[in-house]
Amino acid sequence: MNPAVMIPVSLVVLGGLWLERFILVAPSLWREKSLPLGLVEILITAGFFGVMALSFSAFLQRVPLLPVSDPLFREAMQPHEEKETP
């Protein structure tokens, strides 16, 4: 649950998934001898990340990050009052 660990791990997983899809699709579409990675492929990937970022930001504008309607959350956010023991 540590963001310092989760961010690099998620980026490696995302890169691995992209590489897998690229290796599965690119050879069937490419007929030349060089690496099938050009300007069009880079722009398509950048466009995908742009659409993903727009979708994510639209989601964050509509849905709160914290469960504000949960009564247990509200109770947990209240300062703890120390009870006196007899």
Buried (B, 14 or more C-beta within 10 A) or exposed (E): EEEEEEEEEEEEEEEEEEEEEBEEEEEEEBEEEEEBEEEEBEEEEEEEEEEEEEEEEEEEEEEEEEEEEEEEEEEEEEEEEEEEEE
